[in-house]
Amino acid sequence: MCALFDAAATFSNCLCYRRVIHSLELMADNTKPLKEVAYASGFSTPANFNRTFKQVMGVPPSELRRSQKGA
């Protein structure tokens, strides 16, 4: 959950975090392309999704998906 009471947490940061969490839920369906996941999560472009996802999760969404398929 976003640190709503943390003075350093901006609304924008909280929103990005929530979008990434939502994208993780959508990625559970391995049939949905990452481009669709990006738009369905509220990101304006797949590039913005990839950049934000990597900042939050530490790995790009494509790498996380590959590791999920191998598990």
C-alpha positions in Angstrom: 0.0 0.0 0.0 1.2 3.5 -0.7 2.4 5.4 2.3 -0.5 7.9 2.3 0.7 9.5 5.5 4.3 9.8 4.5 5.1 13.4 3.8 7.6 12.4 1.1 5.0 10.4 -0.9 3.5 12.5 -3.5 0.1 11.9 -5.1 1.9 11.1 -8.4 4.1 8.5 -6.8 1.2 6.9 -5.1 -0.7 6.8 -8.3 2.2 5.2 -10.2 2.6 2.6 -7.4 -1.1 1.7 -7.6 -0.9 1.4 -11.4 2.1 -1.0 -11.2 0.2 -3.1 -8.6 -2.8 -3.2 -10.9 -0.5 -4.2 -13.8 0.8 -7.1 -11.7 -2.7 -8.4 -11.3 -3.4 -8.1 -15.0 -0.1 -9.9 -15.8 -1.3 -12.9 -14.0 -3.2 -13.6 -17.2 -0.2 -14.5 -19.4 -2.3 -14.3 -22.5 -2.7 -10.5 -22.3 0.1 -8.6 -24.2 2.1 -6.2 -22.1 0.9 -3.3 -24.3 -2.7 -4.1 -23.3 -1.6 -4.4 -19.6 0.1 -0.9 -19.9 -3.0 0.8 -21.2 -5.4 -1.1 -18.9 -3.3 0.0 -15.9 -3.7 3.6 -16.8 -0.3 4.3 -18.4 -0.3 6.7 -21.4 2.3 4.7 -23.3 4.0 1.3 -23.1 7.3 3.1 -22.8 6.1 5.0 -19.7 4.7 1.7 -18.3 8.1 -0.1 -18.8 10.1 2.8 -17.2 7.8 3.2 -14.2 7.4 -0.6 -13.7 11.2 -1.0 -13.6 11.6 1.9 -11.2 9.0 0.4 -8.8 9.8 -3.3 -9.2 13.5 -3.3 -10.0 13.0 -5.4 -13.2 11.2 -4.6 -16.5 7.8 -6.2 -17.0 9.0 -8.4 -19.8 11.6 -9.9 -17.5 9.1 -10.5 -14.7 6.7 -12.2 -17.2 9.5 -14.5 -18.5 10.3 -15.5 -15.0 6.6 -16.2 -14.2 6.3 -18.4 -17.3 9.4 -20.4 -16.2 8.0 -21.0 -12.7 
